[in-house]
């Protein structure tokens, strides 16, 4: 399936995911709302990245358990 977003949008998404991940590491007990406020991102964006980060982490744990 082809991704029809432009390179800028893809790069922006990757940068946002990195920001959210770094923020989560520094603030493990914080809320999603705090992340939105601190990073200046909308709820949908933060929720999407947190979900993807957790899925990646779960996949790593699953591989280690095999």
Order of alpha helices (4+ residues) and beta strands (2+ residues): alpha-alpha-alpha
